[in-house]
Every structure is written in structure tokens, then in C-alpha cells.
Amino acid sequence: MYIDDKWLTAKGVDLDLLNDGVVGELSAKGVDPNFARAVTCRDIISYLKSFRRDGQISIPHPPRDTVLISMLKDLFFNQTIRVLEAGGFAGAYLFVDDIENIVDQPSRKYREIFAKELAYIQFRMDYDAGIKRFLTIVLTTHDNAAYKLSEAWNLAGLATSLPMSPDSPNSIKVTPPTLEEMKEIFKAHLTYYRLEGVICDPLFPFQAEAIRRVAEESNFHPRKTLARANRIIEAARSKIQVEEITPEFALEVISATPEPITEPSISIDDIEGGR
């Protein structure tokens, strides 16, 4: 509530004066004034889009439109760190999910480039993030990609300073959910989307056995299981006679409905503009 402009105005706060004061404070901490203004006005997205000719921030960028890409390291690992420090933060966790999208497709050469770049930002003295050890980086991926990244990390000569492998002490292996845990995941999603005031079994419209079969067909992979469950619900909704999702109906939908086409992973070439 305290950063709501209407609330501040109602309390007699001069927004222009306040914003100018915040920009001044951030600039004094080494933040670029233009980025400081974007942060102050809570409009960083528009600021980023202003550096693209197409006014977008999607990847890959248009050919030869690399201004924003060239700025990102400074914006994130210098400017953003300074903003957080000015706000009283002593550190931050950076969670990067689905690392396999980076390391699975490119060649070993590009995995090594990625590993070196990650280490350079985190441990060298060119960025505030590294100088101040501000970020704790958490990478999530599957075993195969983790070993590929570990190999690149070793080839880059970084294993002695900080081990990175699925077997190292700083790695945590998360096992697939059990059937009971998968049911709890279903309950959470169904409860969230269920109409308020509806009283029914927490797993409705799924029979418990249907959840087991869908989970087994998906190797208990949470994302794949939930994606298939969503398609099954949509199929059931389109058939008036289906009042409850049985194992037979669930398997019928899975076998009859093509899996969604997954977009190809973005390579380092796509991000950096290629050669």
C-alpha cells in the first residue's frame, strides 16, 4: 500500500519531489540515473523495451539489434545489485530453472562458454555481484544436464575453486514425488481453481486411481503429469456424459491427444546474435 501512488497522493505526498529524491539517493549509490528513474517509477519493462527497435524484450532479438543484450550484464549484475543494496538488502538468491534449456542443445564449446561466463560474473571482480558476493545462485535441472554442465565447469578450470556436480556437497537431488505426494499436488491445484463454496472430494473430478495412472504414464514428472491432467479435464468438459474422470477415460485422452509441441531450446547464438 505504501508504494501506491494514489495512497501517497491522498496523504499529501508530492510524487515528483519524492521520485526525484529516490533517484538522487540511488544515483549517489552508483546507480545509472536512467535506470534509477525506471526503478523509481516501477516501469523497468518499458525501460528495457526502449532499447529494442521492435519495442519487445522477447528472445531471440531481431538481427543486429543487440543494444539491450549488450547492456543486460551491467543492468542485472551491477545496477540491480546497487539498487538492492540501497534498499537495505545484504544478499539475494538467484534461482535459474530448467538449465537444460541452455546446456542440452549447444555443443560442448558453448557449454564451456556458459560455465566460464557464469563463473566470471559470480567470482571475478568486474561486477558488483562478484565483488560483494551478493548472489547465491541456485540452478535446477535434471541429472543429464547437470553432468554436462559439470563437465564444462571442469574444462573451464573452475572445479578447484568451487565444485559443481550432482555429487558435490552443494548439490541437492530431488526425487520424483510419490503417489501420495502427487495427490497432494493435485489437491492444491484443484482447490486453487475450484469455484468458491463448492463442497466435494478434494480430488474431484479425478478418481484416485485415475491420478495414479496419469502419474505412471508420465513417470511421475510433475509438469508432464499436470499438463496431461489439464488436457484430460478439458476433454471431460467437452463431453456432457462424463461426470467423473476414471482411469479408462484418462488413458483414452492421453493416447488420443498429441503431446504439445515443445519450442526448441534457445542457444547461446540466439541470445548473443550469432557469428
N, C-alpha and C positions, 0 to 999 in steps of 0.2 A: 504494500500500500504506500510506503514512504517514497517509492520512486515513480508513483503515478502522477503525471503532470497535472491532471485535474485536481487531485487531492492537494498537491503543493500550491497550485494557484488559489484554491479555496482558502488556504491558510495564509495567503498574502505573500507567498514567496515569489520574487522576481526571477522567472525561469532563465531569462537571458543572462542576468547577473550571476545566477547560480552556475549555469553551464560554463560561462567564461571563467569562473573561479575554479571549477573542476578541471577544465582544460589547462589552466595555468598550473595547477598542482601536478597534473600528470606530466606536463611538459618539463617542469622542474625536475622530475624523476627520470628524465631522458626519453620520454615517450614522444614519438613524432607528433607534432601538433595536429595534423590532419587525421591521423589515427585516433588521437586523443579526443578530437571532436566527434568522430564516429562512435566511439565508445560512450562518450557523454550523452549523445543523443540516442543511444541504443539503436543504432542503424548501421551496424557493421556490414550487413549483407549488401546494402546499397553502395557502401564504400568499396567493397570488393568488386562488385559488378561494374563500377565506374572505370575500372582498368581493362575491361574487355570491350572490344568493338561491338560484339553482339549483345552486350548487357547481360550475360549469363555467367554462371560460375560452374557449369557442368564440365565433365571430363569425357573425352578429350577436348582440348581447346581448338579453335579454328587454326589452320596453318599460319605460321608466322605471327600469331597473336600471343606472344609469350610474356608480356609485361607482368601480368598478375602472377604467373608461375614463378618468374624470377624474384618476385617480392615475398613469396609465401614464407620462406625460411626466416627472413628477418621479422615479418609480421608476427609469426607464431612463436619463434624461439627467442626473440629479443623483445619486441614491442608488447606482446601479450604478457610475457613474464613480468615486465616492468609495471604493467597495469595491475596485475595481481599483487605484486609486492606493495604497490602504493595503496592497495585496498586492505593490506594487513595480512595477506596470506604468506605463510612460510614455505609452502610447497604445494604441489598438485600431483594427482595421479593422472596419467595419460593412458587410457585404455584403447588399444587398437585391435579390433575384432577381425576375424577372417583373414589373417596374414597370408593364408594360402593363395588368396587372390593376387598377391604380389609375387610370391616365391614359386608357385607351382608352374606357371606358364613360361616365364622367361628362361633363358639359358643360365648356366652356372655363372657366366660372366656377369650377368645382370643381378643375380642374387648376391654376388660378391660386392657389386657396386652399392646395392641397397644396404648390406651389412656395414660397409665402410661409412656410408652416409649416416646411418643410424648412430654408429659409434662416434663419428665426428661431431655430430650435434650434441650428443649426450655427455661426452667426456673431454672434448677439446675446449680450448679457451676462446674460441671465436664467437660463441653465442652465450647470452646470459644464462640460458638453460643449463649449459655445461659448466660455466664458470661458478655458478651458485648451486650446482647440483639440485636444481629446483624441482625437476620432474622425476617421478618414479614411473617408469614405463612398464605397462603390463600388456603383453602380446598374447592373443588367444588364437589357437589354430589346432589342426589335427596332427597326429603323430608324424605322418609322412612329410608334411610341410615343415614341421619343427626340425626334423633331421636334416632336411635340405638347407634350412636357414643356419643350423648349427654348423654344417659343413662349410658354408660360405663365411661364417663368423671365424672359423678356424683358419681358412685360407687367407682371410684378411689380417691374420696375425693378432686377433683380439682375444683369443681364448685364455691367454695367460693373465690378462688384466681382469677379465670378467667371464667366467664360464657361461656358455649358453648352449644347453642341450636338454632334451627331455629327461635326462638322467641327473642333471645338476641339482644342487640343493635349492636353487631359486626357482625350480620348476614344480608346478603342481599338476598332477594328472587328474582330470575329472572323468570319472567313469560314466557310461550311459545310465540314464535313470532306470530304476526298477519298475515293474508294472505298477506297484502301489504309488511310486513317485510320479509316474506318468499320469495316473488317475488324478493325483493332486494338481498336476499341471492343467489337465482338462477342466477340473473343477474351478480353478482360478480364472481361466479364460471364459468358461461358460457363465460363471457368476458375474463377471465384469460386463458381459454383453447381454445378459438376461434382462427382460423388462422388469422394472421395479414393482414389487408387490406380488410377483408370481411365486407360488409355492409349489415345489416339485422336487423330485430326487435331484441332488446336485450334479449328477452326471447326465440327466435328461438333456437332449433326446437320445443319447447313446446308451445302449445296453453295455454293462461292464465287459461282457465277452467281446463286444464289437471293438471296444478300445484295445483290448489285448491283441486282437487280430490285426488291427491297423498298426499298432506299435511294432508287432512282429514283422509285418510286411515292410516296415520302414527301418528295421534293425534298431529300433528304439532311439532313432535320431530325432531329437525334439522338434527341430524345424520341419523336417520332412513329414513327421507324424502329424503335426498341427496343420501343415499345408494340405495334406490329404484329408484330414478331418474337416477342414473348411469346405473342400470340394464336395465331400460327402453330404454335408449339411445343405449346401446349395442344391445338390441333386435331389435330396429328400424334400426340400421346399417346393420343388417344381412338380412333385408327384403327390397329388392330393391323398392317395390311399396310404401313404407312408406316415404312420403316426409315431413310430419309434425306430431308431436305427439299429438294425440287427447285424450280426456278423456277416450274414449272407449278403445283405444289401451293401454293406461297406465294401466287401470284397468285389462285388459286382461293379461298383463305381470305380474302384481302383483299377480293375482290369479293363474297363471300358473307356476310361478317361485318360487321354495322353498326358504325360507329365509336362508341366510348363517348360517352355524353352528357356534355359538359363543364358543370360547375356554373357558373352565371352569376357574373361578377365582382362582388365586394363593393364597393359605392360608399361614398363618404365619409359619406353619410347613414346607411348601415347601421352604420358604426363609431361615429359621434358621436350616433346616436339620432334623427336627422332633425329636421325642423322641424314 
